């Protein structure tokens, strides 16, 4: 596949560039040590105070210690100009009620301004709870998670496991605690502590998300609050057209991820034709002015080896031009079923130019991957599933799902005076994917046999996405408002080619002793079927956000316009088209309003409620002509949000009801056509907890109850668990003897679930246990993790009993990081 996708030389050259950059930066870093009285140029916009302080301290190499609870949930003032480090910190603290002081040891600390009144620096530092109890004066800024590398701390969007704000859903930098809807976020600190290797690993931490073997097994699919096919966005933008079989966004290596956000409910204001359950958004690490570089190396079971490099810093002396360069290369010998191991190559250079009024980002990322057939199990005709894992290919070792995706993007943000900001974003994505392997035609006989049929398909997707909006901020006395008016547009071309190899049959008498399978040769065998589709979507949206004392309001309305056209053709063995059809030319539209209100009951606890509507276009043909109307969804949600222990612990409790209409099912009397069959209702509640509950003890956990029913046919089983929960906790030892050592323990639970439409096929409840031991010393870290410690059979959700994708068996993974 390397020759077809053209990655051989580019890959080697990129690796050489990355190594050269790493070596050069080591020499630059050794000579860069600034004194506290030396001036530096700063261009730091208003944002979370903790992140601003980290950026100043890291760039100037000053010693700064403080209690993390003092700065959580506070926003810094802008720091733009040439200052000494102390002057820059004082600018950042303006209006926060905090004050910078010097200690007797010559270091800097932060205390409450009222505590500093009529006190000299020594007594002030001693009186401050921060300096006295939480952070000795000799420590650096990293007070909440001393074992998490500076990269994770700087990119996490918050302090420790708590993510403070999200700019994706509302397109403003709004604290999650003040957002009147469910927004779950897993940040880089959590990802690194768990030694997470994939998006699926990360999403275990999010309530309401279920993984299933989707998209032809090549890339997993995700259901949110019971609704499948959740869209996966990157920085709020789509990277795959709806007709595509998968998006490489789901394969983004974790070293490139700042956080993963899940927006619950119909997120039409963000994604237009979003599924009813919600949207998954990957926030990538962005360029930063202060230099930071990390090298990462992982070795896992089955010969899985990963090398990764992350580098960021300023290019110009005024720090207005910054870069970020991330590269990751993964390869493995074989997977647990003996197929060729997964490979995943990722390259992402990004440039950003930023001053007080203008912010321009341009970038590119390439993903070249090859995922093997995953670990599978098969249902038996008599009922139930194989209990013994299959440890050999049922097909050829080379079967799998190669993919290449190239994504070009830009973001432009321009301040127009003191009240208006214009934002423009766009990306162009090109995806090529192959699907090649063998799948059972039915459940297994008494001898564990069944016919297997080949699939051999190639797809190409070309996708443009644009988004432009004007943001206005005004204060009307005590009422602060943010108004957005914008337009987005997405158009994509999807081409599918099915080859004659697909459809071949091999009779397998026993899957534990399979025969030799023919080698699938792809396009050398000629075409059997082609499909060409074009889908276009346009939306106008208006959003109003208002804050008045304890009341926070968020409302929006969107007009969606959707067009689709296409052609399909079948071919004879000689390559002559035998059938040809043209799509009818579809146009559908909808209005989707959303409204939410949050009220702060106390300083720590808020209550919220929202109503959201969604729209998913339908291209299902109806017998006699035309297509079915679009699917419409609506959500009613209410909940509580709390920030406790000086904002070190965040808790969200949500109850919801999502319904949708115009579900499409196959017409029982007319093959190839569809009928509308009512809809479905998903009801449930979720609990999410994240943060630090004791010194050194960090936790992130969730519990979900989801009752998904189809009123038009209540006897139809739902192929998802009703109950699911996860818990991940780490403890950093506090004693001097064990300084830098920590342990992690995690559980992931799912209740029993049905598969297919028969009660004969039930996956029992399952529990995965993960453990880790990690060590951090200055710029060096090690993390040894064991996934699925007790080697239990784990299963993803599935709708077909003939084939069920399994989770990983017991796996060992050792990861080392070096920051400089």
N, C-alpha and C positions, 0 to 999 in steps of 0.2 A: 504493500500500500504506500510505501514511502515514495516510490517513483510516480505513482498515479497522483498523489497529492503534492508532490514536489517539495519535500521537506528536508532531504538529506543534507545538502550543502548549507542551507539556511540554518539548520539546527546546529551544525558544527560551528559555523561562523558566530552565531548568537552566543553559544557557550563560551567561545574564545573572548568575545567582547565583554561578557559578564565577568569572567575571571580577571581580565585586564582591569576592569573598573574596580573590582574588589581589591586587588593588589594596590592599585593607585590610591584608593581611598584610605588604606591602612597607613601609607606614608603621610598622606595629608592629615589624617587624624592625629598622628603622633606629635605633630608640630602645632596643633591647635589647642591652646589652653589660654583662656582669657582671664584677666584679673578683674576684680569687682569694680575697679575705677576706670576700666577701658570702655569706651563707647562702642555700641553696635547699632546697626540699622535693623529696625524691626518693622514688619508689615503684618500685624496680627489683627484680624477682625474680631469683633465682639463674639464671644462664644463661651462654652463652659469654662468656668474660672480655673478648675483644676488642670485642664488641658493647656490653657494659656500659661499657667505657672510652670508646668513641666517644660513647655517649649522654651520659655525664657531661661530657665535654669540649665537646660541641656545645651543650649546654644552658647551661653556665656560661661559654663562650667563653674557656677557659683554653688556654694553649699547652702541649701534651703531646706528647713525641716518645719513641718506643721502637722496639725491634726487634720486628717482628710475630711472629717465630719464638718469642720468649719467652712469648707468651700463647696461642699456638695450642694447642687441645685442653685448655685449662684452663677451669674454670668459676668464675664469680665468686660471692662470698658475696652474700646479699641486701643491698640498700641501701635502707633504709626509714626516713625521718626527715628532719630539717632539719639540714643540714651545710654547711660550706664545701666548695668543690670538692676541696681536698686531703683533708679528712676523709672525703668520699664515696669518693674513690679508694682511700684506705687501708682503708675498710670492704670495698670490692670485692676488694681483694688479700688479705684475711684467709685464711690457710690455703693460699695458693698458692706460698709460698716466694719471692715477689717483694716488692720494697720501692720506695716512692716517694721520690725524691730531688730536690733543687733543683740547678740548674746555675749556673755563674758568670754566664750570660746572663740569669738570672732566670726561666728556663722550668723545666718539670717533666719528669722522665724516670723510667723504670722500669728497675730492675736486679734481678739476683738478690740475695736477702737476704744470702747468704754473702759476696758481693763488696762489700757495704757495711760489713762489720764493721771497726771501727777505722779508718774512712776518713771524711774530711770530704766534703761534697757535691761539691766540685769534683773531687777525685781519684776519687771513686766514679763520677761521670758519665763521666770520661775512661776508667776501666777497663772500663766496661760495653761489651760488643760492640755493643749496640744503638745507643748514642749515638755510638760511635766510628766505626762502619763503615756503618751502614745509614740513620740518620736524623739529619741535622743538627738542632741544638737549635731552630732557627727554623722547622722544619717542623711541620705539623699531624699528626694521628693517621694519616692515610691513607698508610701506608708501603708497602703491598704493591702496590696498583694506583692510582698517582697520577692516571691518566687516567680512571678510572671515577668517576662522580659520587658524591657522598655518599649520594644516594638508593640507588644500587645497593649501595654498601658497607654501609649500615645494614640493608638488607632482605635481604642475600644469605644469611644464615644461616651465615656463615663468614668466612674471610679470602681474598680473591681468588677464584680459580676453585674452590677447595676448599669444599665444604659439610660442616660438621663434624657436624651432628646432624639427626635426623629424628624428629618426634613423631607421625607419621601411622601408620606400620606397627604399632609396639608400643604406641601411645597413651601413651608416656612419652618424655621428652626424652633419648633414648639416642644416644650417639655412633655414627655409621655404622660406624666402625672396630671397634665392639664388638657389632654386630648380626650374628647368625649366618645371614644370608641376603643375597641380592643386592638392594640398594637403590641405584638410580642417581638422582642429583640434579643438575639444571642450575639454577644460581642466577641472581639478577638481574645480577650482575657479568658473567657470560658472555653473558646475553641482551642486555645493553646494548652490550657490545663487538662483538657480531656484527651489531648493528642488526637483530635478529630481529623479524619482523612478525607471526608466527603460531605456533601450537602446532606445526605441522609443521616450521617452521624450528628450533624449540627441540629437538624430538625427534630431529633428525639427530645430535645429540651423544650419544645413548643407545644402547648396544649392545643388539641383539636386537629393535629396533623397526623395523617396515616400514610405510610409508604406502601405502594403496591407495585408489582412487576408490570410496568407499563411500557408503551412505545416500542412494542416488539422486543422487549427485554433488554434493548440496548441501553436505554437511560431510564432509571426508575421514574415512576409517576407518583404524584402526591395528591392526596385528598385533604381538603380543609373543611372541617365541620360536616363531614359526610359527603361532600361533593367532589368528584374526581376532576382530573385535568386542570389542577390549579396552575395558573400561568407563573413562569419563573422569569422575573425581570432582572435587569442589571442596572443599578443606579436609576431605577424608576422607568427604564426604557425597555421595550420588547426587543429580543434578539432572535426571534424565530417567528415565521409566519404561521398562521393557525393550521394550515394544512400539513405542516412539517411533522415528521415523526419524532423529533426530539430537538432539544436545544443544548448546545455545549455549555450554556451558562450553568447548568446543573453539574458540570464537571470542573468548574473553577477550583483550582487548588486552594486549600485553606490558608496558605501563606499570603495569598493575594486578597483575602477577605477581611474587611474591617468589621462588618457585622452582617447578620442575616435577619431581615425583618419579615414578619408575617402580618399582613393586614387582614383582619377577620371581617367576613361579610361581603356582600356585593360591592366591590371597589370600583364602581363604574367611573367615578371622578378621576381615578388614576389610570385605569387600564381599558376603559371603554367597554369592550365585550367580555368583561371579567366573569369567570364562573361564580356561581352563587356563594360558594364557601369562602373565597378569599384569594389573595395574591401573595406570592413569595417574592421578596426583593433582596437581591444580593448587593450589598454596598461594598464596593472595592476600595482598597487603600488608595489614598490620594497623595499627590506630592506635598511635601512639607519643606519649609525653609531651612530648618535645622538638620544638619547631616546625621543620618542614621543608616546603618547597614547591618544586615543579618544574613548569616549563612546557616543553612539547615540541612541536616542529613538524617535520613531514616532508613532503618533496615527492619524488615518484617518477615514473617513466616512465608513459605512458598517462594523464597528468593526475591521478595518485593523490595526494591531499592529506590529511594527517592532522594534527589539532590535539589535544593532550592536556594534562591538568592533574592534578597529584597534590599534595595538601595534607594535612598531618597536624600534630597538636600538642595541647596541653592546653587545655581549655575553662575549668576552674576553677583557682584559684591554688594549690591543694594538689596539682595534677596528677593527681588521682584520676580525673577525667572527661576522656577523650581522644576525638578524632575522626579519621576519615580520609575524604577525599573525592576520588574519582577520576572523571574524565570524559574520554572520548575520542570523537572524531567523525572518521570517515574517509569520503571520497567520491572518486570517480574518473570520468573521462570515458568511456573504453571499455577493455575488456581486449584482449588480443592477438588475439582472434578477432572483435572488433568488437561484442561484446555490451555492453550498458550496464555501466559499471564497478561494482565492488563498493562497497557502503556499509555502514558498521558504526558504530552509535551505542551508547555504553556509559556508564552512569551508576551509581555505586556509593557511596552515603554509608554510613558505619559509625560507631557510637558504642561506646565501651568504658569501663566504670567498674571501677576496680581498686584494691584496698587489700591489706593483708597477708593477708587470709583469703578475700576474695571477688573474683571476676573475672566480669563480665557483659558480653557483647558482643551487640549487636543490629545488624542491617544489612539492606540491600536492594540488589539490583543488577538493572538492566534492560539487556537487549541487544536492539537492533532492527537487523537486518541484511538485506541483499539481496545474495546471491551470484549472479553470472551463470553461465551455462554455461561451464565451464572450457575451456582449450585441450585439444583432442581430436585423436586420430588414429584411423583406421579400418583394420581388417584387410582384405586382398584375398583373394578366393576362391581365387586361385592360390597363396596363401601369402604371408607377410610383411605388412608394414604400409606405409602411405604414408610416404615419406621427406620429402616437402615439407609444411611446415606450412600449415594452412588459416588464412587471415587474414580471413575473413568469416563471419558467422553462417550456420549451417545450421538455419534457423528464423527467429524474429523477434528483433531486438535486445533486446526487453524480456523474453525468456524467462529464467528463473532460479529462484531459491529464496529468497523472502522468509521471514523468521522473526522472531518476537518471543518473548522469554522474560523472565519476571519471577520473581525468586527472593527470598523473605523468609526470614531465618534468625536464629537466636540460639544463643549458647553460654553456659552457666552453669557456673562452677566454684567450689566452696565447700570450704574446708579445715575438717575436723571434728576438731579437736585436732591433735596433732603427727604422727599416723600416717595418718589417713584423709582422702581427698578425694573428693567427689562431683562427677561431671561429667554434664551434660545438654546435648544438642545436638538441634536440629531445624531443618528447612527445609520450606517450601512452594514448589513450582515450578509455574508455569503456562507452557506452550509452545504457540504456534500457528505452523504452518509450511505454506507452499505449495510445490508442485513443479509446474513448468509448462515444457514444452519438447517437443523432438522427438528421437527416437533411432532408429538404424537397426535394421531387422528382420533383417538378415543382413550378411555381409561384402560388400565391393564387387566388382562385376563387372569385366570387362576394360575397360569405359569409365568406371570409377569411379562407378558408379551402384548404387542400391539403394532399396527403399521405406523411408520413414521413418514412424513411428507417433507420434502425440501422446500425452503423458502429462499429466494435469491432476488433481492430488490435493491435498486439504487435510487436515491432521491437527491434532488438539488433544490435549494431554496435561496431566493434572493429577496432581501427585505430592506425597505427604506422606512425610517420612522423619524418624524419631526414633531417638535413641541415648542410653542412660543407663547409667552404670557407676560402680562404687565402686572406688577405687584405694587400696590399703594398702601402706605402706612400713615394713619392719621390718629391723633389723640383729640377727642372731644371731651375736654374736662377729664373726669376720671375714667372715661371709656376709651380703650385703646382698640383700634380696628386695623385689620389687614384685609385688603380686597384684591382678588385675582380675577382677571379676565383673560382667557386664552383660547388657543386653537391647536389641535394636534391632528396629525395625518399619518397614516401607515398604509403602505402598499407593498404587496409581496407576490412573487411568482413561485409556484410550487410545481416541480416536475418529478414524476415517478416513472421508473422503468422497471418492469418485471421481466426477468429473463426465463428462457425455456428450461433452465435447470430447475426452477421452481415448479413444484407439482410432481416431481419424481417420487416414487413410493419404494420404500424398503420395509419388508416384513421382519420385525424383530420378535423372536420367540421368547427371549428372556433379556430384559434390560441389563441384567447383571453379567451377561455374556453376549454382547451384541455382535452382529456380523460386521464385515468391512463395508463402510459406506462409500459411495462414489464421491470423488472430489468435485466440489462445485467450482465451476470455472468462470462464472459471471458473464460478462458481455461477449465472451467468445462463443457462447451457445446461441446467440440470437435473441431477439425480443419476442415476448409473448403478449405484452400489454403496455400501453403508455397512457399517462394521465397528465394533463397540463391545466393548472388552475391559476387564476389571478384573483386576489382578494384585496379590497381597498376599504379603508375605514377612515372617516373624518368626524371630528367632534369639536363643538364649541362648548366651553364651560365657563361658569361663573361661580366664584366662591367668596364667602364672607366669613371672617373670623373676628369675633369681638370678645374683649375681656373687660369686665367691670367688677372690681373688688373680688368677690368669691365666685362670680359667675363667669363661665367660659362657654361660648357658643361657636359652633362650626356648622355652616350650612353651604350647600352647593346644588347646582342643577346643571345637567349636561344634555345636549342634543347629539344623538348618535346617528350616523348615516353609514350604511354598509352596502357594498356592491361585490358581486362575485360572478365570474364567468369561467368557462373551461371547456376542454375537449378531451375525449377519450377514444382510443383505438385499440383493436385487437389484431394480432398478426398470425398468419399461418406459419407452418414450419419452414416454408421457403422465404419468409420475410415479407409477404404481401399482406396488406391490411385487409382483414376480413370483416371488421365491424368498425363503425365510426359514429360517434355521437357528439353533439355540441350542447353545452349547458344552456339553460334557458335565459341566462342573464338576470341575476337576482339583485333586487334592491329592497332593503328593509331599514326601518328607522325607529327610534324610540327616544322618549324623554326619561331621564333618570334623576330624580331629586334625592338628596340626602340631607339629613338634619340631625344634629346632636347637641346635647346640653350637659355640662358638668358643673356641679356645685360643691365647693369646698366646705364640708360639714365642720371640720376642725382644721387645725394647722397640719395634721397628718393624714386625714381621711377625706376622700371626695366620693360623691355619688354621681353617676352619669347614666344617661339613656340616649339611644339613637334609633333612627329609622332610616334604612337605606334601601334603594331599589337598584336592580341590575338588569342587564340585557345581554342575551347571547343569540346571535343570528342563527337561523335555521336554513339549511340548503336541502332538506329532505323532500324528495318529490312525492306528490300525491297522485293517486290513480285518477285519470281524467284531466290532468293538467295542473300546473302551479306547484307551489311548495307550501309547507306548513308555516304558520306564523312563528315569529321568534319566541324563544323561551324568556319569560319574564320572572324575576325573582324579587323577593322583598325580605328584609330582616328587621325584627324588633329585638332590641338588646338593652339590658340594664345591668348595672354592676357597681362595684366599689373598687376604688384604688387607694392604697395606703403607702406612705413612706414613713418608716419607723427607724428607731435607733439613730437619730440624727441623720436621717436619709441614707443610712447604710443598707437598709433592707427595704425592698419594694415588693408589694403584694397586690395582686389583681384578682377579683372574683367577678365572673360574668355569667349571666343567664341569657339565653338567646332562643329565638325561633326563626328559622329560615324556611320559606316556602317558595316553590316555583311552579309555573304552569306550562302547558304545551309540551310536555315530555313527548319525544318521538320514539315510537316503537314500530317494528316491521308490520306491514299490512298482512294479516293472515290469509287473505284471499287473493292478493295480487303481489307476486314475487317482484322484488326490486323496488317496491313503493312503501310508504310509511303512513301511519295514522297518528293523530294526537290522542294521547291516553292519560289525560289528567296531569298530575304532577307528583311532587313529593314534599315532605315536611321533615326538617331536621330540628330537633329540640334538645337542649342540653344545658350544661353549665361547666365552667372551667375555673380552675384555681391555679395561679402561677405565683411562685415565690423566687426571688433572687436577691443575693447580697451577702453581707457579712453579719452573722448573728453573735459571734464572740471573737475576741482577738485571735486572728489566725485561722478562724473557721468560716469558710465560704460555702454557699449553697445555691443551687438552682434546681427547681423542681416544679412539677405540674401534675394535675389530675384532671381527667376529662370524662364526663358522662355524655354520650351522644346517642339519642334515640331517633333513628332515621327510618321513616315509614313511607309507604306508597299507598295512599288512600284508595286509588283506583283498583289496586290488587293487593290487599293486605297479606295474602298468603305468600307473596314473593319475599324470599329471604334477602337480607341485607348483608353484603359481603364485607363487613367491617366490624371491629369490636365495639361493644357498647362502653366498656370501661378501659381506660388506658392511663398510665402514670409513669413518671420517670423522676429520678432523683440523682443528682450528682453533687458530691460534697468533697471539699479538699481541706486539709489541715496543715498549716505551716507551723512546725515546731517552734516554740517561743524561747527555749533555753539556749544559752550561749553555746553549749556543747553540740547541739544539733542545728545550729544556725544554718539556714539554706536548705534544710531537708523538709520535704513534705510528702503527704500521702493523699491518695484520692480513692473514693469508693462510689460506685454508681449502680443504679438499678433501672431497668426498663421493662415495664409490665404491660401486657395486653390480655384482655379476657378472651374467652372462646369466641369463635366467629364461624359463620357458615360460608361455604364455598359453592358457587353455582346456584341452582334452583332446587336442589334436593337436600333433604335433611340427612342423607347418608354421608355427606361430606362436611365434617366439622373439624376445624383446627382448634385444639384445646388451648386453654390459657397458657401463657408462656412468660418466663422471666429471664432476662439477661442480666448477668452480673459482670461489671468491669472494675478493675482495680489498677492503680498506678502508683509508682514511687518516683519522686522527682527531686532534683537537687539543683540549686542555683547558687553560683558564686561569682559575684561581680558580673562580667559579661558572658559567662559560660553557663550553659544549662544542659541537663540530661533528664529525659522522661522515659521511664520504662513502663509500658502499659500491657495489660493482658485483657483482651476483649473476650467476652463469653467464657468466663473462667471455668464454669462447670460443663462446657462443651455440650450445651443443650441444643436440641433441634429447634431452630427459630424460623418463622415463616413470615413472608410478607402477605398482605391481603391479596386475594385473587377472586376472579369471577368465573374461572373455569377449573373444574376438578381434575381435568386431564393433565394439567401442568401447574405447579405452584413454585414460585421463586422462593428460595430459602435465604435466611441471613447467614452471616459468616460463622463458621465453626470457631473453636478456640484459636485465637490468634495472638502472637507475641509481636510487639512493636517497640523498638528502641529509637528514640529521636534525640539528636544532639543539636544545640544551637550555639552560635557564637555571634555576639553583637559587638560592633565597633563603630 
